[in-house]
Amino acid sequence: MKINKWLISCLLLTSQAMAQQASIFQYGFARVADNNKTWYIDRKGAKAFDEIIGYWHPVSVTAEGNLQVDEKEQMLLVRQNGKTGAVTNEGEWLLPPVYDTISLEWKVYLSLYKDGKMTYADTHGKLLLPMVFDSVGILDVLHFDVKEKGKWGVYGVAEKQLVIPAVYDAIDYCGGCGSKSDYVFAEKNGKWGVLNLKNEILAPFEYEHNHYMMRSDNWVLCFKKNRQEVALNLDNKKEYAAPEYTQMDVIGNGLLKAEKNGHYGLIGPKGDVVADFNYDDIASPYPEWTNGPYIRLTKNKKSGIIGENGQVVLPLIYDGDIICYGNYFVVPVNGNYNLLDTTGKKLLAVNYNEITDFENPSREQLFKLKQKAIYGFYNPSLRKLVPPAFFEIDDAPWQGCLTVSYQEKKGVYSADGRMLIPMAYKSLNALTSRWWTVEKATGVGIWDVTQQRELIPATFYNVDLLPGDSTLLLATKRDLYVKGLYNGKGQLVLPLRYSGIMEAGNNLYLLASDANNKRSYTIFNSRTLQQTPLAYDDVMVTGQQDILIVTKGNKKGLMHATGQVILPPTYEDIIYLKNKVFNLQTVGEDQTVAFGYADSTGKIIVPPVYAYYGGGYPGVEDSLYLPITQRGKEDGQMKFGLVDFQGTVVLPAIYDRILREENGRGFLVEVNHQFTVLNAHAQPVTTQTFDDVMIDPTTPYTATVISYEGPLLCRKGDTYRYLLADGTFLPLTAKEVIPFEADPAYGIPAL
């Protein structure tokens, strides 16, 4: 597309003359206003569009077929001269402003309308079919029903053409079916038929149709003929309808249940008779929302089970409903229930008041047995029975385990019927598949499932896995709250006398113990069990792996948890900072405090020569730079600068305030209430200074790392201008700052 340079120049001049108010740039655009008129400009100052209608986050399809929303990317729906388009958050046109309307459908598609035509695009702006159709509906991700010259057809995305010509009065489709259909319903001359996606007729145009009981298999249940319901089999092309067939429905895996001559029968997916028409009822034996290969038949108040091939599984001898769970059947027996397998063999020696499964697909099938108010369970694959003896049975946190309770005492059983933990505890919780915390009135302990004993007696305040080493258990004494360690044999590895056991590195722990009003420290290796006493007055773990801050005689240093000295204790203070370096402080003869930085190897990044800033360390969370401070020679006020992590001075400590742009665009620096804009190389973009530089108003004043994009809106006196990266300005001035959003109270609405 050719760009009219003269038109752009006119727009720029017009904008400069008209704009009295302006916003900062966001998403590649800024809002300007004059005389109650408002519009948005691009980075060149040209008018881009009139208003922002809303935003959406684009959606992608993962390799597994799931939808994934990109929350970091945001598209804007905009309007220009009465037409609608869309832009990216980088300020690029996603869809040009040529459409009458654009709307977001189901958070997945964009519907586009233009000059009486419509189409769909994905949320990244890719058109899915050409804009040549009067109306478009979505069948699935690869097919759209389209209207052309008053008639409907089907457009194939892969084929890039109509796979069914637009010659039909209407198209319908089972979009909500579990398995996607390879056919559609079509209307022609007031009658409906079925077409596959190759435009081949699967059912003639002889039927009435409403969108109900929609399916995607061989059975069509949504047709009527002469206002009478019809079940149509697409395989054998046969109709099943009144008066011969009534009460029709599809059950199981595609079996048509129908009534004929006052009795029910079953017809298979290919039209074969699976069960003759001589039953009082036919139903699915499965619990709600489940399905399977078995069907329940009832005749003369007796029930049985057949397979979907018609073969008898259980004869019609049972009084009442049979419930199927997988390959097992709960059958009524004299007012109670028993469990049968697919051979009809009774699996339980006695009958029970109630039999249900645990509905846990992650492990082998188990059945809960109820006898009066007491529960037991049965493992049919192992033929293992645990008779009713519990008030409650529930799935435990570890696969294959069940928690049981009786009279407020809890225990654990395995799925194969073994008692793993006796019913003797108030509460229990799995730490691992082997170790469980158990609680009695006397306290908390550890039960070892493999050894079938209390590995650690239930007398402690708390017992847990040792952080960083799951082979040991950290126990806290109930009264004194001192700590110790146990191994997997239940032996004390560390006696219960430590006030602190803190992870200090890889299998290394800092032990703190108190005796005679004095605290001593030791390094403990959890693998070798070796202990190394530390000759320091104080030791602290840090956020840096294996690094300790040590104190001796009121001086601090750094030590590796293995015992290696990193920095000798010669510093007044050492503080671990969030950007993974250490702040070093010294005190001179004149009692002035100076600071510098070191890394975790002991390398001095910045020697302690900078003036200590008592108000904290602005910028210590910066991942690229470290703050340095000096007192100004003239006013004595604290001045700020930046060094990188190699110690190179990026900005000398001469600024009252430094704001770094987080995406590497540069810096805003302030001296004597005047701002200078620096580029990414810390060089001034222009020699001109400004009274203010406008950034996102939600940015906290204490922030040192901020986000902005250019052109930057800068104020000099009462005038605002947009500064470009090359030091020039857009030919546009403003007298007032306005929000980027036309309605700042509510922001940009989500579509």
Secondary structure by P-SEA (a helix, b strand, c coil): ccccaaaaaaaaaaaaacccbbbccccccccccccccccccccccccccccccbbbbbbbbccccbbbbcccbbbbbbccccccccccccccccccccccccccccccbbbbbcccccccccccccccccccccbbbbccccccccccccbbbbbbccccccccccccccccccccccccccbbbbbccccccccccccccccccccccccccccccccccccccccbbbbbcccccccccccccccccccccbbbbbbccccccccccccccccccccccccccccccccccbbbbbccccccccccccccccccccccbbbbccccccccccccccccccccccccccccccccccccccccbbbbbbcccbbbbbbccccccccccccbbbbcccccbbbbbcccccccccccccccccccccccccccccbbbbbcccbbbbbbcccccccccccccccccccccccbbbbbbccccccccccccccccccccccbbbbccccbbbbbbbcccbbbbbbbcccccbbbbbcccbbbbcccccbbbbbcccccccccccccccccccccccccccccbbbbbbbcccccccccccccccccccccccccccccccccccccbbbbbbcccccccbbbbcccccccccccccccbbbbccccccbbbbcccbbbbbccccccccccccccccccccccccccbbbbbcccccccccbbbbbcccccccccccccccccccccccccccc
